[in-house]
Amino acid sequence: MRLSTRNQLTGTIADVDVGAVMAVVKIRLDGGDQVITSSVTRDAALDLDLKVGQPATVFIKSTEVTIGVE
């Protein structure tokens, strides 16, 4: 598979919480304790057959990243 997305992070699925409409997937990145959390549709999670312990790649393509602090 070839993609135009340049921000690609590899890791392992740490948790999959499938709800009625959406699924929340946590991926622990390789080489550390950082975790990326993604919300995907329930259908997408089921189609991909996401399982804890499965290797995965996170693709990030965004025109804006917002950070807030107090």
Secondary structure, DSSP 8 states (H G I E B T S, - for coil): ---S--EEEEEEEEEEEE-SSEEEEEEEETTSS-EEEEEEEHHHHHHHT--TT-EEEEEE--S-------
